[in-house]
């Protein structure tokens, strides 16, 4: 073999190696989440360690045109029983997630989707995890601290009460959907709100502790999984105390009250009109 041919073969091998490395880098970059700023709304995967366990969650980042400005509203969504697990994806498959996917480029807020492990509830560590996920998302994506909103469906409706009572001045508005305060049936004794455990009158307690918080409950009148009993009682207690809670009951709806709620423009208009008070400037 001629020396020139040997050098040419070596150079060719080097070129192929460099090309291969660039190909691997390009493939690696393609597997990374999209940049937070994008002309289109999109979901990004994230993870967090809380009290010795790793939790995956999803963040919806709105299109830049839909949410201009340095700070954007942030919606914390709590899923129902069917979306429990550890994949970080299932919480986006029911409730708010599907509605967002149909309105990717027009929804004007960040949204974050934490996930409860199998056979657990939005209580204890999981409630603290949801708040930690909220705080991490708010910091990473520069959310507006005066426009933080909380909503959840079914088990997540219970969770909405749990988190709202744990952080009563932390949310500009709360929207619990087909939730309650007490266990709805014997086979789900753990489905309840810890913040009100053992309280003789949990309905008055909830209305009192969240007095003045913009809160709108939604429920199906035909719900046979989580009866309307608690929502009606909380609404009555709020009315009596002047707390101002709102309550909508769908007369022809069973448990799925989330789809008509999330596609209701009046709900979103009301929600995004709420803001926490501006912090007082030091004198």
C-alpha positions in Angstrom: 0.0 0.0 0.0 1.4 3.5 -0.8 2.2 5.8 2.0 -0.1 8.5 0.5 -3.0 6.0 0.5 -2.4 5.2 4.2 -2.5 8.9 5.2 -5.6 9.4 3.2 -7.3 6.5 4.9 -6.3 7.9 8.3 -7.7 11.3 7.4 -10.9 9.7 6.2 -11.4 7.8 9.4 -10.9 11.0 11.4 -13.5 12.8 9.3 -16.0 9.9 9.8 -15.3 10.0 13.5 -16.0 13.7 13.7 -19.1 13.4 11.6 -20.3 10.6 13.9 -19.7 12.7 17.0 -21.7 15.6 15.5 -24.5 13.2 14.7 -24.6 12.0 18.3 -24.6 15.5 19.6 -27.4 16.5 17.3 -29.5 13.5 18.4 -28.9 14.3 22.0 -29.9 17.9 21.5 -33.1 16.8 19.8 -34.1 14.7 22.9 -33.9 17.7 25.2 -37.0 19.7 26.2 -37.9 22.7 24.1 -36.6 26.1 25.2 -39.0 27.8 27.6 -39.5 30.7 25.1 -41.3 29.5 22.0 -43.8 30.9 19.5 -45.9 27.9 20.3 -47.3 26.6 23.6 -45.6 23.4 24.7 -45.1 21.0 27.7 -41.7 20.5 29.4 -40.8 17.6 31.7 -39.3 18.4 35.1 -38.4 16.5 38.3 -38.0 17.3 42.0 -36.8 15.5 45.2 -39.1 15.9 48.2 -38.6 14.1 51.5 -36.5 11.3 50.0 -38.6 10.6 46.9 -38.2 11.8 43.3 -41.3 13.2 41.6 -41.8 13.9 37.9 -44.1 16.7 36.7 -45.0 18.6 33.6 -45.0 22.3 33.0 -47.0 23.9 30.2 -45.2 27.0 28.8 -47.5 29.3 26.9 -46.8 30.8 23.5 -44.9 34.1 23.7 -47.7 35.9 21.9 -50.4 34.5 24.2 -48.5 35.5 27.4 -46.2 38.5 26.7 -44.3 40.4 29.3 -41.7 39.4 31.9 -44.0 37.6 34.3 -46.9 35.3 33.5 -49.8 33.8 35.5 -49.3 30.3 36.8 -52.0 27.6 37.3 -51.4 24.7 39.6 -53.5 21.7 38.5 -54.2 18.7 40.8 -55.3 15.5 39.0 -57.8 12.8 40.0 -57.4 9.2 41.2 -57.0 7.8 37.7 -53.9 9.8 36.9 -51.8 8.7 39.9 -48.4 7.1 39.2 -44.7 8.1 38.7 -44.5 8.8 34.9 -45.2 12.5 35.2 -47.4 12.3 32.1 -50.8 11.0 33.1 -51.8 14.2 35.0 -51.9 15.9 31.6 -54.3 13.3 30.1 -57.5 14.3 31.9 -59.0 17.6 33.0 -56.9 20.7 32.2 -54.3 18.9 30.1 -56.5 17.9 27.1 -58.1 21.4 27.1 -54.6 23.0 26.9 -53.7 20.7 24.1 -56.7 22.0 22.1 -55.7 25.6 22.9 -51.9 25.4 22.9 -51.2 28.8 21.3 -53.9 30.8 23.0 -53.8 29.9 26.7 -52.2 32.9 28.4 -50.6 31.2 31.5 -48.1 28.7 32.7 -49.6 25.5 34.1 -47.9 22.9 36.3 -49.0 19.3 36.7 -47.5 17.4 39.8 -48.4 13.7 40.3 -49.4 11.7 43.3 -47.9 8.1 43.6 -50.2 5.1 43.1 -52.7 4.5 46.0 -52.0 7.8 47.7 -53.9 11.1 48.1 -53.1 14.8 48.0 -52.2 14.7 51.7 -49.1 14.9 53.8 -45.9 14.7 51.8 -47.9 14.8 48.5 -49.4 18.2 49.5 -46.0 19.5 50.4 -44.6 18.1 47.1 -47.3 20.0 45.2 -46.4 23.2 46.9 -42.7 22.6 46.3 -43.4 21.9 42.6 -45.4 25.1 42.4 -42.5 27.1 44.0 -39.9 25.6 41.7 -42.0 26.3 38.7 -42.7 29.9 39.8 -38.9 30.5 40.3 -37.7 28.8 37.1 -40.3 30.4 34.8 -40.5 33.8 36.5 -44.3 33.5 37.3 -46.2 36.5 38.6 -46.4 36.0 42.4 -49.7 37.9 42.4 -51.3 35.7 39.8 -50.9 32.2 41.2 -54.1 30.0 40.7 -55.1 26.6 42.1 -57.5 24.1 40.6 -58.1 20.4 40.8 -60.7 17.7 39.9 -62.2 14.9 42.0 -59.3 13.7 44.2 -57.6 16.9 43.1 -60.7 18.9 44.2 -60.0 17.6 47.7 -56.3 18.6 47.1 -57.4 22.1 46.1 -59.0 22.5 49.6 -55.9 20.9 51.2 -53.4 23.3 49.6 -55.6 26.4 49.8 -56.0 25.8 53.6 -52.3 25.1 54.0 -51.4 28.4 52.1 -54.5 30.6 52.5 -52.8 33.8 51.3 -50.9 32.1 48.5 -53.4 31.8 45.7 -55.2 34.6 43.8 -58.1 32.2 43.2 -59.1 28.6 43.8 -61.3 26.4 41.6 -62.2 23.0 43.2 -64.1 20.7 40.8 -66.2 17.8 42.1 -64.3 17.7 45.3 -65.3 17.7 49.0 -63.9 17.9 52.5 -64.8 14.5 54.1 -64.4 11.0 52.8 -67.2 10.3 50.2 -67.7 6.6 50.8 -66.3 3.8 53.0 -63.9 2.4 50.4 -62.0 5.6 50.3 -61.5 6.5 53.9 -58.2 8.4 53.1 -59.9 10.7 50.6 -60.3 13.8 52.9 -58.8 17.1 53.8 -56.2 16.8 56.6 -56.4 20.6 57.3 -60.0 20.0 58.6 -59.6 16.6 60.2 -61.4 16.4 63.6 -63.0 19.8 63.2 -66.6 19.6 64.5 -68.0 21.8 61.7 -65.5 21.5 58.7 -67.8 23.6 56.4 -67.9 26.7 58.6 -64.2 26.2 59.3 -63.3 26.1 55.6 -65.5 29.2 54.9 -63.9 31.0 57.8 -60.3 30.2 57.1 -60.6 31.1 53.5 -62.8 34.1 54.0 -62.2 36.6 51.2 -60.3 34.1 49.0 -61.9 34.1 45.5 -63.1 30.5 45.3 -65.5 29.0 42.7 -66.7 25.4 43.2 -68.1 23.3 40.4 -70.0 20.0 40.8 -72.4 17.7 38.9 -75.8 17.3 40.5 -75.9 13.6 39.5 -72.4 12.8 40.9 -72.5 9.3 42.4 -68.8 9.2 43.3 -68.4 12.4 45.3 -71.8 13.7 46.3 -72.6 17.4 46.2 -73.2 17.4 50.0 -70.0 19.1 51.1 -69.9 21.7 48.3 -73.4 22.7 49.1 -72.6 22.9 52.8 -69.5 25.0 52.3 -71.3 27.3 49.9 -74.1 27.8 52.5 -71.5 28.5 55.2 -69.8 31.0 53.0 -73.1 32.7 52.2 -73.9 33.0 55.9 -70.5 34.4 56.8 -70.3 36.7 53.8 -67.2 34.9 52.5 -68.2 35.2 48.9 -67.6 31.7 47.6 -69.2 30.9 44.3 -70.9 27.6 43.4 -72.1 26.1 40.1 -73.9 22.8 39.9 -74.5 21.2 36.5 -78.0 19.7 36.7 -77.5 17.0 34.0 -73.9 16.0 34.9 -72.5 13.1 36.9 -68.9 13.0 38.1 -67.2 14.6 35.1 -67.7 18.3 36.0 -64.2 19.2 34.8 -64.7 19.2 31.0 -67.6 21.7 31.1 -65.7 23.8 33.6 -62.4 24.1 31.7 -64.1 24.9 28.5 -66.2 27.6 30.1 -64.8 31.0 29.0 -66.5 32.7 31.9 -64.6 30.7 34.4 -61.2 31.6 32.9 -62.2 35.3 32.6 -63.1 35.3 36.3 -60.0 33.4 37.3 -57.5 35.6 35.5 -59.2 38.8 36.8 -58.2 37.8 40.3 -54.9 39.0 41.8 -53.3 38.9 45.2 -52.8 42.3 46.8 -49.6 44.1 46.0 -47.1 43.9 48.8 -46.9 47.0 51.0 -43.8 49.1 50.5 -41.7 49.6 53.6 -42.0 53.0 55.3 
